[in-house]
């Protein structure tokens, strides 16, 4: 990596951390107002940093789960594995996944035509012959 790329990555990370801190501060202020308590800036900073570290850990774990399954894409099963010890969150994620699956149109069934030439022992290669392949075992 060049120095410019390093700087851009650092700047991007700093902006993300600042956004997490800002959001944490807003949530803390909201709850402090509801409970009529004072807000300590050091506590907010600690919560913010803990949140950031936890998100980094989640990202690493999700990557490892996908890699273990020999995939390069993180999917819903990886997220479920990550949150398996938090039952309420797992129930929520399952509900969201069910909603998404229900709103998806059913995939069209693919025909076997146009997939290339596939042959097996004893099977005819002509499209007009619709018989099952025959497996012949030799007796010794």
FENCOR-V58337 format. One record per residue. N is the residue number from 1. RES is the residue in one letter. D_CENTER is the distance of its C-alpha to the mean C-alpha in Angstrom with 2 decimals. Layout:
N_RES_D_CENTER / N_RES_D_CENTER
//
This chain:
1_X_27.40 / 2_X_30.21 / 3_X_31.33 / 4_X_30.35 / 5_X_26.72 / 6_X_26.68 / 7_X_28.18 / 8_X_25.71 / 9_X_22.75 / 10_X_24.65 / 11_X_25.50 / 12_X_21.94 / 13_X_20.87 / 14_X_23.98 / 15_X_23.27 / 16_X_19.81 / 17_X_21.50 / 18_X_24.30 / 19_X_22.08 / 20_X_20.54 / 21_X_24.16 / 22_X_25.49 / 23_X_23.06 / 24_X_23.79 / 25_X_27.46 / 26_X_27.40 / 27_X_25.83 / 28_X_28.35 / 29_X_31.20 / 30_X_30.41 / 31_X_30.49 / 32_X_33.51 / 33_X_35.39 / 34_X_34.71 / 35_X_35.95 / 36_X_38.72 / 37_X_37.84 / 38_X_37.94 / 39_X_34.95 / 40_X_35.10 / 41_X_33.44 / 42_X_32.81 / 43_X_30.86 / 44_X_28.68 / 45_X_28.17 / 46_X_27.28 / 47_X_24.71 / 48_X_23.25 / 49_X_23.16 / 50_X_21.69 / 51_X_18.84 / 52_X_18.28 / 53_X_18.44 / 54_X_16.08 / 55_X_13.38 / 56_X_14.18 / 57_X_13.99 / 58_X_10.55 / 59_X_9.36 / 60_X_11.56 / 61_X_10.55 / 62_X_6.84 / 63_X_8.60 / 64_X_11.19 / 65_X_9.47 / 66_X_8.29 / 67_X_11.79 / 68_X_13.49 / 69_X_12.46 / 70_X_13.91 / 71_X_11.04 / 72_X_10.42 / 73_X_7.13 / 74_X_3.69 / 75_X_3.53 / 76_X_4.94 / 77_X_7.19 / 78_X_5.67 / 79_X_5.42 / 80_X_8.75 / 81_X_10.04 / 82_X_9.71 / 83_X_11.61 / 84_X_13.84 / 85_X_16.88 / 86_X_16.71 / 87_X_17.96 / 88_X_18.31 / 89_X_14.81 / 90_X_13.59 / 91_X_16.16 / 92_X_15.07 / 93_X_11.41 / 94_X_13.12 / 95_X_15.56 / 96_X_13.31 / 97_X_11.65 / 98_X_15.31 / 99_X_16.50 / 100_X_14.18 / 101_X_15.21 / 102_X_18.77 / 103_X_18.95 / 104_X_17.91 / 105_X_21.06 / 106_X_21.67 / 107_X_21.25 / 108_X_24.66 / 109_X_25.99 / 110_X_26.66 / 111_X_30.12 / 112_X_30.90 / 113_X_33.27 / 114_X_32.46 / 115_X_30.13 / 116_X_32.80 / 117_X_35.49 / 118_X_34.58 / 119_X_37.39 / 120_X_38.00 / 121_X_41.18 / 122_X_43.70 / 123_X_41.72 / 124_X_43.34 / 125_X_41.77 / 126_X_43.50 / 127_X_41.46 / 128_X_44.37 / 129_X_44.21 / 130_X_41.58 / 131_X_42.38 / 132_X_39.97 / 133_X_40.08 / 134_X_42.60 / 135_X_41.96 / 136_X_45.23 / 137_X_45.72 / 138_X_48.71 / 139_X_50.98 / 140_X_52.52
//
